[in-house]
Structure formats: structure tokens, C-alpha cells
Amino acid sequence: MAYKISDACLACGSCVPECPVGAISEGEPYTIDEGKCSDCGACAETCPAEAIAHA
């Protein structure tokens, strides 16, 4: 199950370097490519807004 970024996203960018497969794209809110997401959870652990969770 891939992760998804909610509207609570602050667009701070802290999740982008944590993604080992480059699945996160910038935007408002940022988005995660479900096809690339490896379900590791690194992005969710680093999100200060707790905006990332399983889809």
C-alpha cells in the first residue's frame, strides 16, 4: 500500500530527500507516485505536519 500526502502538507520539502526511490514530487500539496512508492515510511516519519499516511 502506497503512502499519500494530504492537504495538511506544508510544502516544506523535508520528505523529498528521505524518499529512497524518488517518488515524491513538489507541489501544493506534494504528491507521491504510487507506482514508485516502496512503502518504506521514511517520508511519513520526517513530515512535521503529519500529512503523510497510507492511502
N, CA, C and O atoms as a printed pandas DataFrame, in Angstrom:
     atom_number atom_name residue_name chain_id  residue_number  x_coord  y_coord  z_coord
0              1         N          MET        A               1    0.852   -1.179    0.000
1              2        CA          MET        A               1    0.000    0.000    0.000
2              3         C          MET        A               1    0.894    1.237    0.000
3              4         O          MET        A               1    1.768    1.371    0.856
4              5         N          ALA        A               2    0.684    2.115   -0.931
5              6        CA          ALA        A               2    1.482    3.328   -1.055
6              7         C          ALA        A               2    1.050    4.377   -0.039
7              8         O          ALA        A               2   -0.047    4.318    0.516
8              9         N          TYR        A               3    1.931    5.330    0.188
9             10        CA          TYR        A               3    1.621    6.455    1.053
10            11         C          TYR        A               3    1.000    7.564    0.221
11            12         O          TYR        A               3    1.179    7.617   -0.995
12            13         N          LYS        A               4    0.271    8.450    0.887
13            14        CA          LYS        A               4   -0.370    9.584    0.225
14            15         C          LYS        A               4   -0.153   10.816    1.089
15            16         O          LYS        A               4   -0.090   10.715    2.314
16            17         N          ILE        A               5   -0.038   11.986    0.454
17            18        CA          ILE        A               5    0.160   13.247    1.155
18            19         C          ILE        A               5   -1.166   14.008    1.166
19            20         O          ILE        A               5   -1.768   14.231    0.116
20            21         N          SER        A               6   -1.613   14.400    2.343
21            22        CA          SER        A               6   -2.898   15.088    2.486
22            23         C          SER        A               6   -2.756   16.595    2.291
23            24         O          SER        A               6   -1.655   17.110    2.094
24            25         N          ASP        A               7   -3.880   17.283    2.349
25            26        CA          ASP        A               7   -3.901   18.741    2.223
26            27         C          ASP        A               7   -3.232   19.441    3.408
27            28         O          ASP        A               7   -3.030   20.655    3.367
28            29         N          ALA        A               8   -2.890   18.705    4.446
29            30        CA          ALA        A               8   -2.188   19.288    5.589
30            31         C          ALA        A               8   -0.722   19.558    5.267
31            32         O          ALA        A               8    0.002   20.135    6.078
32            33         N          CYS        A               9   -0.290   19.140    4.086
33            34        CA          CYS        A               9    1.098   19.333    3.642
34            35         C          CYS        A               9    1.473   20.815    3.684
35            36         O          CYS        A               9    0.727   21.670    3.207
36            37         N          LEU        A              10    2.632   21.100    4.256
37            38        CA          LEU        A              10    3.139   22.471    4.350
38            39         C          LEU        A              10    4.053   22.825    3.177
39            40         O          LEU        A              10    4.530   23.955    3.079
40            41         N          ALA        A              11    4.296   21.864    2.293
41            42        CA          ALA        A              11    5.210   22.035    1.160
42            43         C          ALA        A              11    6.592   22.466    1.636
43            44         O          ALA        A              11    7.241   23.302    1.006
44            45         N          CYS        A              12    7.032   21.897    2.737
45            46        CA          CYS        A              12    8.334   22.260    3.309
46            47         C          CYS        A              12    9.489   21.525    2.639
47            48         O          CYS        A              12   10.633   21.975    2.702
48            49         N          GLY        A              13    9.192   20.394    1.997
49            50        CA          GLY        A              13   10.225   19.650    1.287
50            51         C          GLY        A              13   11.024   18.674    2.118
51            52         O          GLY        A              13   11.933   18.031    1.591
52            53         N          SER        A              14   10.723   18.537    3.392
53            54        CA          SER        A              14   11.523   17.649    4.243
54            55         C          SER        A              14   11.413   16.177    3.847
55            56         O          SER        A              14   12.309   15.390    4.148
56            57         N          CYS        A              15   10.340   15.804    3.183
57            58        CA          CYS        A              15   10.133   14.415    2.792
58            59         C          CYS        A              15   10.924   14.010    1.553
59            60         O          CYS        A              15   11.306   12.849    1.411
60            61         N          VAL        A              16   11.167   14.959    0.660
61            62        CA          VAL        A              16   11.770   14.652   -0.641
62            63         C          VAL        A              16   13.119   13.935   -0.521
63            64         O          VAL        A              16   13.288   12.891   -1.152
64            65         N          PRO        A              17   14.080   14.434    0.248
65            66        CA          PRO        A              17   15.364   13.732    0.315
66            67         C          PRO        A              17   15.298   12.397    1.063
67            68         O          PRO        A              17   16.209   11.577    0.946
68            69         N          GLU        A              18   14.242   12.178    1.819
69            70        CA          GLU        A              18   14.099   10.930    2.571
70            71         C          GLU        A              18   13.609    9.774    1.711
71            72         O          GLU        A              18   13.779    8.615    2.090
72            73         N          CYS        A              19   13.000   10.065    0.554
73            74        CA          CYS        A              19   12.437    9.020   -0.295
74            75         C          CYS        A              19   13.551    8.327   -1.080
75            76         O          CYS        A              19   14.188    8.958   -1.923
76            77         N          PRO        A              20   13.797    7.033   -0.816
77            78        CA          PRO        A              20   14.889    6.330   -1.496
78            79         C          PRO        A              20   14.612    6.013   -2.960
79            80         O          PRO        A              20   15.532    5.654   -3.694
80            81         N          VAL        A              21   13.355    6.140   -3.400
81            82        CA          VAL        A              21   13.012    5.810   -4.785
82            83         C          VAL        A              21   12.575    7.019   -5.600
83            84         O          VAL        A              21   12.161    6.863   -6.748
84            85         N          GLY        A              22   12.658    8.213   -5.035
85            86        CA          GLY        A              22   12.319    9.432   -5.761
86            87         C          GLY        A              22   10.866    9.528   -6.179
87            88         O          GLY        A              22   10.559   10.008   -7.270
88            89         N          ALA        A              23    9.965    9.072   -5.312
89            90        CA          ALA        A              23    8.539    9.033   -5.647
90            91         C          ALA        A              23    7.785   10.313   -5.313
91            92         O          ALA        A              23    6.606   10.429   -5.648
92            93         N          ILE        A              24    8.431   11.277   -4.662
93            94        CA          ILE        A              24    7.742   12.488   -4.211
94            95         C          ILE        A              24    8.012   13.648   -5.155
95            96         O          ILE        A              24    9.160   13.936   -5.493
96            97         N          SER        A              25    6.928   14.318   -5.581
97            98        CA          SER        A              25    7.026   15.466   -6.474
98            99         C          SER        A              25    6.567   16.725   -5.755
99           100         O          SER        A              25    5.637   16.691   -4.948
100          101         N          GLU        A              26    7.235   17.844   -6.059
101          102        CA          GLU        A              26    6.870   19.122   -5.454
102          103         C          GLU        A              26    5.533   19.609   -5.974
103          104         O          GLU        A              26    5.141   19.307   -7.101
104          105         N          GLY        A              27    4.842   20.363   -5.141
105          106        CA          GLY        A              27    3.560   20.938   -5.486
106          107         C          GLY        A              27    2.862   21.401   -4.229
107          108         O          GLY        A              27    3.471   21.443   -3.160
108          109         N          GLU        A              28    1.620   21.741   -4.337
109          110        CA          GLU        A              28    0.837   22.174   -3.174
110          111         C          GLU        A              28   -0.462   21.393   -3.145
111          112         O          GLU        A              28   -1.404   21.826   -3.808
112          113         N          PRO        A              29   -0.592   20.312   -2.456
113          114        CA          PRO        A              29    0.454   19.656   -1.670
114          115         C          PRO        A              29    1.392   18.840   -2.557
115          116         O          PRO        A              29    1.128   18.626   -3.740
116          117         N          TYR        A              30    2.484   18.397   -1.959
117          118        CA          TYR        A              30    3.385   17.494   -2.659
118          119         C          TYR        A              30    2.604   16.217   -2.953
119          120         O          TYR        A              30    1.579   15.955   -2.323
120          121         N          THR        A              31    3.087   15.421   -3.912
121          122        CA          THR        A              31    2.402   14.179   -4.259
122          123         C          THR        A              31    3.391   13.019   -4.267
123          124         O          THR        A              31    4.595   13.207   -4.444
124          125         N          ILE        A              32    2.862   11.825   -4.072
125          126        CA          ILE        A              32    3.659   10.604   -4.108
126          127         C          ILE        A              32    3.175    9.744   -5.269
127          128         O          ILE        A              32    1.982    9.462   -5.382
128          129         N          ASP        A              33    4.091    9.331   -6.124
129          130        CA          ASP        A              33    3.774    8.447   -7.246
130          131         C          ASP        A              33    3.571    7.043   -6.671
131          132         O          ASP        A              33    4.529    6.397   -6.246
132          133         N          GLU        A              34    2.328    6.581   -6.662
133          134        CA          GLU        A              34    2.005    5.284   -6.064
134          135         C          GLU        A              34    2.724    4.134   -6.759
135          136         O          GLU        A              34    2.985    3.105   -6.137
136          137         N          GLY        A              35    3.044    4.294   -8.035
137          138        CA          GLY        A              35    3.747    3.256   -8.769
138          139         C          GLY        A              35    5.204    3.117   -8.359
139          140         O          GLY        A              35    5.791    2.043   -8.488
140          141         N          LYS        A              36    5.791    4.211   -7.862
141          142        CA          LYS        A              36    7.188    4.191   -7.426
142          143         C          LYS        A              36    7.336    3.933   -5.932
143          144         O          LYS        A              36    8.357    3.397   -5.501
144          145         N          CYS        A              37    6.337    4.303   -5.134
145          146        CA          CYS        A              37    6.414    4.204   -3.674
146          147         C          CYS        A              37    6.719    2.770   -3.243
147          148         O          CYS        A              37    6.035    1.832   -3.651
148          149         N          SER        A              38    7.754    2.610   -2.414
149          150        CA          SER        A              38    8.146    1.286   -1.926
150          151         C          SER        A              38    7.567    0.990   -0.547
151          152         O          SER        A              38    7.884   -0.041    0.048
152          153         N          ASP        A              39    6.718    1.885   -0.032
153          154        CA          ASP        A              39    6.043    1.684    1.252
154          155         C          ASP        A              39    7.019    1.589    2.431
155          156         O          ASP        A              39    6.780    0.855    3.390
156          157         N          CYS        A              40    8.118    2.341    2.343
157          158        CA          CYS        A              40    9.119    2.274    3.418
158          159         C          CYS        A              40    8.744    3.131    4.620
159          160         O          CYS        A              40    9.148    2.823    5.741
160          161         N          GLY        A              41    7.974    4.209    4.407
161          162        CA          GLY        A              41    7.538    5.067    5.504
162          163         C          GLY        A              41    8.511    6.148    5.920
163          164         O          GLY        A              41    8.239    6.889    6.865
164          165         N          ALA        A              42    9.643    6.259    5.235
165          166        CA          ALA        A              42   10.634    7.274    5.605
166          167         C          ALA        A              42   10.058    8.681    5.509
167          168         O          ALA        A              42   10.361    9.534    6.343
168          169         N          CYS        A              43    9.239    8.925    4.507
169          170        CA          CYS        A              43    8.640   10.253    4.329
170          171         C          CYS        A              43    7.693   10.592    5.473
171          172         O          CYS        A              43    7.704   11.712    5.982
172          173         N          ALA        A              44    6.883    9.635    5.870
173          174        CA          ALA        A              44    5.914    9.864    6.946
174          175         C          ALA        A              44    6.612   10.152    8.267
175          176         O          ALA        A              44    6.130   10.956    9.065
176          177         N          GLU        A              45    7.737    9.502    8.500
177          178        CA          GLU        A              45    8.481    9.696    9.748
178          179         C          GLU        A              45    9.066   11.096    9.848
179          180         O          GLU        A              45    9.224   11.617   10.952
180          181         N          THR        A              46    9.391   11.715    8.722
181          182        CA          THR        A              46   10.045   13.016    8.736
182          183         C          THR        A              46    9.086   14.195    8.597
183          184         O          THR        A              46    9.489   15.339    8.807
184          185         N          CYS        A              47    7.828   13.939    8.247
185          186        CA          CYS        A              47    6.874   15.016    7.994
186          187         C          CYS        A              47    6.484   15.752    9.279
187          188         O          CYS        A              47    5.908   15.145   10.182
188          189         N          PRO        A              48    6.792   17.060    9.374
189          190        CA          PRO        A              48    6.453   17.812   10.586
190          191         C          PRO        A              48    4.960   18.072   10.755
191          192         O          PRO        A              48    4.495   18.349   11.861
192          193         N          ALA        A              49    4.207   17.982    9.653
193          194        CA          ALA        A              49    2.763   18.237    9.710
194          195         C          ALA        A              49    1.954   16.959    9.838
195          196         O          ALA        A              49    0.726   17.000    9.914
196          197         N          GLU        A              50    2.651   15.808    9.863
197          198        CA          GLU        A              50    1.979   14.510    9.912
198          199         C          GLU        A              50    0.958   14.392    8.781
199          200         O          GLU        A              50   -0.146   13.882    8.969
200          201         N          ALA        A              51    1.355   14.876    7.600
201          202        CA          ALA        A              51    0.463   14.910    6.439
202          203         C          ALA        A              51    0.598   13.680    5.547
203          204         O          ALA        A              51   -0.084   13.582    4.527
204          205         N          ILE        A              52    1.464   12.747    5.915
205          206        CA          ILE        A              52    1.688   11.577    5.069
206          207         C          ILE        A              52    1.238   10.317    5.795
207          208         O          ILE        A              52    1.643   10.055    6.928
208          209         N          ALA        A              53    0.389    9.540    5.119
209          210        CA          ALA        A              53   -0.150    8.307    5.695
210          211         C          ALA        A              53   -0.451    7.327    4.568
211          212         O          ALA        A              53   -0.410    7.689    3.392
212          213         N          HIS        A              54   -0.751    6.099    4.930
213          214        CA          HIS        A              54   -1.137    5.115    3.918
214          215         C          HIS        A              54   -2.399    5.575    3.191
215          216         O          HIS        A              54   -3.322    6.125    3.793
216          217         N          ALA        A              55   -2.412    5.336    1.894
217          218        CA          ALA        A              55   -3.560    5.720    1.067
218          219         C          ALA        A              55   -4.774    4.868    1.394
219          220         O          ALA        A              55   -5.834    5.049    0.795
